[in-house]
């Protein structure tokens, strides 16, 4: 047991009760226990390990098996029935697990061969002995423990969730704030209602004892015909906040409802607020009161620090606030466009998005004219600048420095804004200062533990696979809306890189469901599993249906390069170049492939041009410290130099890459063995030595990640 045995025992009782209440559900596993217990995978695993020296998966299995022992001692039933009753779909596997735990098969229990179970402080710590006589005390203790665990769980549910007899199997104190309905006679007040909703959402998000689903995830339910329980199940929350209001002149009326997430729609409370707005404090005082009232209804603890943050007034100027809210309304018209998405090499802006950016930028700039100390407006302008200028400034000496200036300006007026730390963290990520980036992401999470973008940002930059996967899973749990497919895609990539293909495939297939398209799955098969032949028919069909589809053109170009069909390879390379030019996109890590295609078709002058362009891109990004220049650029330089016969330069860059290739291990090991640019040196001892070093590092990392995944019950 830990340092606090009473608390540890309550924790074990609670977990046991949750498992017993889902006993016959064979699909109930680690993820479901995490949701119902209301803590993260990592925290659950760490605490169980400390108390019981068991993994979460083992804990669940042993509670099931102890219940099976109780049934066998008290009832005349066959083994298969018992197996199904305690959640085992396979009687054979049940027999194996039972024997491993108690030292003998379940069939012997019916013959009078019982186990003497001495249950200590934890249901996992079991002393196993064999006896020919029933030890009633042992079974009675198991029964009492199980009942107490179940009653503890029921008590916990009744007092924490305040729901009826059929709560959803989701995390405790998880909540979503739906878009508020505008009941005003004119529709031009929607931005005002959205602002109230966003402020309430922001206040709730600051409370560490709540799991608050992202605002953009809730947006898809604007004007939805789905019921409250349907929305709750889809977002995996227990509670739903719904609001509606009217604005007339400088007054507004707001009605806020809090629902639990039972299958029968139950309203926990309804409150009405009437307010005349003569100063901004009138608005922020109301939204703060609403957030605290919701927390109190849920019996959620709010720390003094959290209360102070909720009471903060970001601006005292009503006109500044009005223009800021109008700017947020324009941002709401954007498609999913997180900063990490806009930083993708192939990202581009549609004309409609450009126009929305321009309108939002104007609103934020006007807000600052009314209040030059309005930190939120500086933060919003920093994000707008990033999205508009990322690609325009990529090779500039002052790349995104205006973002840093605006972020620092915001922090000079208000150092308690999580959004600012996130944006500054993204800036430092691009600049190569990963230590500072992680500190800023962590600061954002200190201020807002539900800030999914900060988890996502951490998941993309850490070289530690465990940290990456853990942070990406946290991001996914908080953002089950637009962009969730992107998060799942990154999780699948990381798992593939660590060598866990079946689990990676599971997440990759989830992207199919979310995007209603198989492109992401086949992209994963192609880029991360190297199953080119399996993908060929799919992409050929896509291309035959739409000869302008970018992903199909990219795949076919890559496929024909590796297959040695150089005329077809060049055909699709030229198509790619045309697409990039027409859309104003830039591919800084692909021109060596263009040069290779021209070279293999005898067009050496054109080949030399693209090889030299790629070399220039690599050196410039290395000099500027961009993410591509910190690792992958060295690989691309090595490939060009190897193909051109500059062997010493090839090895020099390949060795540097090997030192910084933490996020690319398995992918590179696979690719480098087939990359045609290295054909000239592939059999040399020095090249083979570098590959062997990569393989050794990969094996060690694979084993470390596998151990963690098994402990979490994910394998």
Residue pairs with C-beta under 8 A, 6 or more apart in sequence:
1 8
1 9
1 51
1 121
1 122
2 8
2 47
2 50
2 51
5 121
8 51
8 121
8 122
9 121
9 122
10 152
11 47
11 51
12 51
12 52
12 121
12 122
12 123
12 149
13 148
13 149
13 152
13 153
14 37
14 149
14 152
14 153
14 156
15 33
15 37
15 48
15 59
15 63
15 149
16 63
16 123
16 145
16 146
16 149
16 150
16 152
16 153
17 149
17 150
17 151
17 152
17 153
17 154
17 156
18 33
18 36
18 37
18 153
19 28
19 33
19 60
19 63
19 64
20 63
20 67
20 146
20 149
20 150
20 153
21 150
21 153
21 154
22 28
22 32
22 36
22 87
22 169
23 64
23 67
23 85
23 86
23 87
24 84
24 85
24 86
24 87
25 32
25 87
26 87
26 88
26 89
28 60
28 87
28 169
29 57
29 60
29 713
30 41
30 56
30 57
30 60
30 712
30 713
30 714
31 41
32 169
33 44
33 56
33 60
34 40
34 41
34 44
34 56
34 171
35 169
35 170
35 171
35 236
36 169
36 170
36 171
36 172
37 44
37 171
37 172
38 171
38 172
38 173
38 174
38 211
39 47
40 474
41 56
41 470
41 473
41 712
42 470
44 56
45 55
45 56
45 711
45 712
48 54
48 55
48 56
48 59
49 55
49 711
51 122
52 59
52 122
52 124
52 125
53 124
54 62
54 124
55 710
55 711
55 712
55 713
56 711
56 712
56 713
57 710
57 711
57 712
57 713
58 124
59 124
60 713
61 97
62 101
62 123
62 124
62 126
63 123
64 86
64 87
64 88
65 86
65 97
65 98
65 101
65 102
66 117
66 123
66 142
66 146
67 86
67 146
68 82
68 83
68 85
68 86
68 94
68 98
68 106
69 98
69 102
69 109
69 115
69 117
69 139
69 142
70 139
70 142
70 143
70 146
71 77
71 82
71 85
71 86
72 82
72 106
72 109
72 110
73 109
73 114
73 134
73 139
74 139
77 85
79 91
79 94
79 95
79 106
79 107
80 91
82 94
82 106
83 89
83 90
83 91
83 94
83 95
84 91
86 94
88 94
88 97
94 106
95 105
95 106
95 107
98 105
98 106
99 105
99 106
101 126
101 128
102 115
102 126
102 128
103 115
103 128
103 130
104 113
104 115
104 130
109 115
112 132
112 133
112 134
113 130
113 131
113 132
114 131
114 133
114 134
114 135
114 138
114 139
115 128
115 129
115 130
115 135
115 138
116 127
116 128
116 129
116 131
116 135
116 138
117 126
117 127
117 128
117 138
117 139
117 141
117 142
118 126
118 127
118 138
118 141
119 125
119 126
119 138
119 141
119 142
119 145
123 145
123 149
157 163
157 167
159 299
160 172
160 173
160 298
160 299
161 167
161 172
161 238
161 260
162 260
162 268
162 297
162 298
162 299
163 238
163 260
163 261
163 262
163 266
164 260
164 262
164 264
164 266
166 262
166 263
166 264
167 238
167 260
167 261
167 262
168 229
168 232
168 233
168 236
168 237
168 238
168 261
168 262
168 263
170 232
170 236
170 237
170 238
170 261
171 211
171 236
171 237
171 238
172 238
173 209
173 210
173 211
173 238
173 239
173 298
173 300
174 210
174 211
174 212
174 213
174 236
174 237
174 238
174 239
175 204
175 210
175 211
175 212
175 213
175 237
175 238
175 239
175 240
175 241
175 294
175 298
176 212
176 213
176 217
176 218
176 231
176 232
176 235
176 237
176 239
176 240
176 241
177 197
177 200
177 201
177 204
177 212
177 215
177 218
177 241
177 243
178 197
178 218
178 221
178 222
178 231
178 240
178 241
178 242
178 243
179 193
179 194
179 197
179 218
179 219
179 221
179 222
180 193
180 194
180 196
180 197
180 242
180 243
180 244
180 245
180 254
181 193
181 243
181 244
181 245
182 189
182 190
182 192
182 193
182 244
182 245
182 246
182 247
183 244
183 245
183 246
184 245
184 246
184 247
184 248
189 246
189 247
190 329
191 325
191 326
191 328
191 329
192 247
192 252
192 325
193 243
193 244
193 245
193 247
194 325
194 328
194 329
194 332
195 283
195 321
195 325
195 328
196 243
196 245
196 254
196 283
196 286
196 287
197 215
197 243
198 215
198 328
199 283
199 284
199 287
200 241
200 243
200 256
200 287
200 290
200 291
200 294
201 212
201 215
201 218
202 448
203 287
203 288
203 290
203 291
203 292
203 310
204 210
204 212
204 291
204 294
204 295
205 212
205 448
205 449
205 450
205 451
206 306
206 309
206 310
206 447
206 448
206 449
207 291
207 295
207 300
207 302
207 306
208 303
208 306
208 449
209 295
209 300
209 301
209 302
210 295
210 298
210 300
210 450
211 237
211 450
211 477
211 478
212 450
212 478
213 235
213 237
213 478
213 479
213 480
213 481
214 450
214 452
214 478
214 479
214 481
216 336
216 479
216 481
216 482
216 483
217 235
217 479
217 480
217 481
217 482
217 484
218 235
218 481
219 332
219 481
219 482
220 481
220 482
221 231
224 231
226 234
227 265
228 240
228 242
228 259
228 261
228 265
229 261
229 262
229 263
229 264
229 265
231 240
232 238
232 239
232 240
232 259
232 261
233 261
234 480
235 480
236 477
236 480
237 261
238 260
238 261
239 258
239 259
239 260
239 261
239 268
239 298
240 258
240 259
240 261
241 256
241 257
241 258
241 259
241 294
242 256
242 257
242 259
243 254
243 255
243 256
243 257
244 254
244 255
245 252
245 253
245 254
245 255
246 252
246 253
250 276
250 277
250 278
251 274
251 275
251 276
251 277
252 274
252 275
252 277
253 272
253 273
253 274
253 275
254 272
254 273
254 275
254 286
254 290
255 270
255 271
255 272
255 273
256 270
256 271
256 272
256 273
256 290
256 294
257 267
257 269
257 270
258 267
258 268
258 269
258 270
258 294
258 297
259 265
259 266
259 267
259 268
260 266
260 268
268 297
269 293
269 297
271 290
271 293
273 286
273 289
273 290
275 282
275 283
275 286
276 282
277 283
277 318
279 316
279 318
280 313
280 314
280 315
280 316
280 317
280 318
280 321
281 313
281 316
283 321
284 311
284 312
284 313
284 314
288 310
288 311
291 310
292 302
292 307
292 310
295 302
302 310
309 416
309 447
312 414
312 416
314 321
314 374
314 375
314 376
314 414
315 321
315 324
315 367
315 371
315 373
315 374
315 376
316 371
317 370
317 371
317 374
319 367
319 370
320 367
320 368
320 370
320 371
320 374
320 377
321 367
323 363
323 364
323 366
323 367
323 370
324 363
324 364
324 367
324 374
324 376
324 377
324 380
326 363
327 359
327 360
327 361
327 362
327 363
327 364
327 367
327 377
327 380
328 360
328 380
330 356
330 359
330 360
330 363
331 356
331 360
331 380
333 356
334 353
334 356
334 357
335 350
335 353
335 482
336 482
336 483
337 353
337 387
338 453
338 456
338 483
338 486
339 383
339 386
339 387
339 423
339 426
339 453
340 426
340 453
340 456
340 457
340 460
341 347
341 483
341 486
342 386
342 387
342 390
343 386
343 390
343 426
343 430
345 586
345 587
345 588
345 589
345 628
346 550
346 585
346 587
347 390
347 391
347 585
348 391
348 583
348 584
348 585
349 357
349 387
349 388
354 388
357 384
357 387
357 388
360 380
360 384
361 381
361 384
361 388
364 377
364 380
364 381
364 384
365 377
365 381
367 374
367 377
368 374
368 377
368 378
368 381
371 377
373 413
374 413
375 409
375 410
375 411
375 413
375 414
375 417
375 420
376 410
376 414
376 417
376 419
378 406
378 407
378 409
378 410
378 413
378 420
379 406
379 407
379 410
379 417
379 419
379 420
379 423
381 406
382 402
382 403
382 406
382 407
382 410
382 420
382 423
383 419
383 423
385 400
385 402
385 403
385 406
386 400
386 403
386 423
386 426
389 400
389 402
390 400
391 584
391 585
391 586
393 399
393 400
394 586
394 588
394 626
395 620
395 621
395 624
397 624
399 430
399 431
399 624
399 626
400 427
400 430
400 431
403 423
403 426
403 427
404 424
404 427
407 420
407 423
407 424
407 427
408 424
410 417
410 420
411 417
411 420
411 424
414 420
416 447
417 447
418 443
418 444
418 445
418 447
418 448
418 451
418 454
419 444
421 440
421 441
421 443
421 444
421 447
421 454
422 440
422 441
422 444
422 451
422 453
422 454
422 457
424 440
425 436
425 437
425 438
425 439
425 440
425 441
425 444
425 454
425 457
426 437
426 457
427 437
428 434
428 436
428 437
428 440
429 437
429 457
429 460
429 461
429 627
430 626
430 627
431 625
432 625
432 626
432 627
432 629
432 630
434 461
437 457
437 461
438 458
438 461
438 462
441 454
441 455
441 457
441 458
442 454
442 458
444 451
444 454
445 451
445 454
445 455
448 454
450 478
452 474
452 475
452 478
452 479
453 475
455 471
455 472
455 474
455 475
455 478
456 471
456 472
456 475
456 479
456 487
456 490
458 467
458 468
458 471
459 467
459 468
459 469
459 470
459 471
459 472
459 475
459 490
459 494
460 468
460 490
462 468
462 471
463 662
463 663
465 494
465 497
465 498
465 701
465 704
465 705
466 704
466 705
466 708
468 494
468 663
469 491
469 494
469 495
469 498
469 705
472 487
472 490
472 491
472 494
473 491
475 487
476 484
476 487
476 488
476 491
479 487
484 514
485 510
485 511
485 514
485 515
485 520
488 507
488 508
488 510
488 511
488 514
489 507
489 508
489 511
489 520
489 524
491 504
491 507
492 504
492 505
492 506
492 507
492 508
492 511
492 524
492 528
493 504
493 524
493 528
495 501
495 503
495 504
495 507
496 504
496 524
496 528
496 529
496 666
496 667
497 528
497 663
497 664
497 665
497 666
497 667
498 666
498 701
498 702
498 705
498 706
499 666
499 698
499 702
499 705
499 706
500 702
500 705
500 706
500 709
500 715
501 529
503 709
503 714
503 715
504 524
504 528
505 524
508 520
508 521
508 524
508 525
509 521
511 520
511 521
512 518
512 520
512 521
518 538
519 542
519 551
522 535
522 538
522 539
522 555
523 551
523 555
525 531
525 534
525 535
526 532
526 535
526 539
526 555
526 558
527 667
528 667
530 670
530 671
530 674
532 558
532 559
532 562
535 555
535 559
536 559
539 551
539 552
539 555
539 556
539 559
540 552
540 556
542 549
542 551
542 552
543 549
543 552
543 553
543 556
546 552
548 579
550 576
550 579
553 572
553 575
553 576
553 579
554 576
556 568
556 572
557 569
557 572
557 573
557 575
557 576
557 593
557 597
558 593
560 566
560 568
560 569
560 572
561 569
561 593
561 596
561 597
561 676
562 674
562 676
564 676
566 597
566 600
566 601
567 601
569 597
569 600
570 597
570 598
570 600
570 601
573 593
573 594
573 597
573 598
576 587
576 590
576 594
577 594
579 585
580 586
580 587
588 617
588 621
588 628
589 614
589 617
589 628
589 632
589 633
589 636
590 614
591 610
591 611
591 613
591 614
591 617
592 610
592 611
592 614
592 636
592 639
592 640
592 643
592 677
594 610
595 606
595 607
595 608
595 609
595 610
595 611
595 614
595 640
596 607
596 643
596 676
596 677
598 604
598 606
598 607
598 610
599 607
599 643
611 640
611 643
611 644
614 636
614 640
615 637
615 640
617 633
618 629
618 633
618 634
618 636
618 637
619 633
619 637
620 629
621 628
621 629
621 633
622 629
622 630
622 633
622 634
623 629
630 660
631 657
631 660
631 661
631 663
631 664
632 657
632 664
634 653
634 654
634 656
634 657
634 660
635 653
635 654
635 657
635 661
635 664
635 668
637 649
637 653
638 649
638 650
638 651
638 652
638 653
638 654
638 657
638 678
639 650
639 675
639 677
639 678
640 677
641 647
641 649
641 650
641 653
642 650
642 677
642 678
642 680
642 681
643 676
643 677
643 678
643 680
645 680
647 680
647 681
650 678
650 681
651 681
651 686
651 687
651 690
654 687
654 690
655 690
657 668
658 690
658 693
658 694
661 668
661 694
665 694
665 697
665 698
665 701
666 698
666 702
668 694
669 691
669 694
669 695
669 698
672 678
672 691
672 694
673 682
673 691
678 687
681 687
706 715
709 715
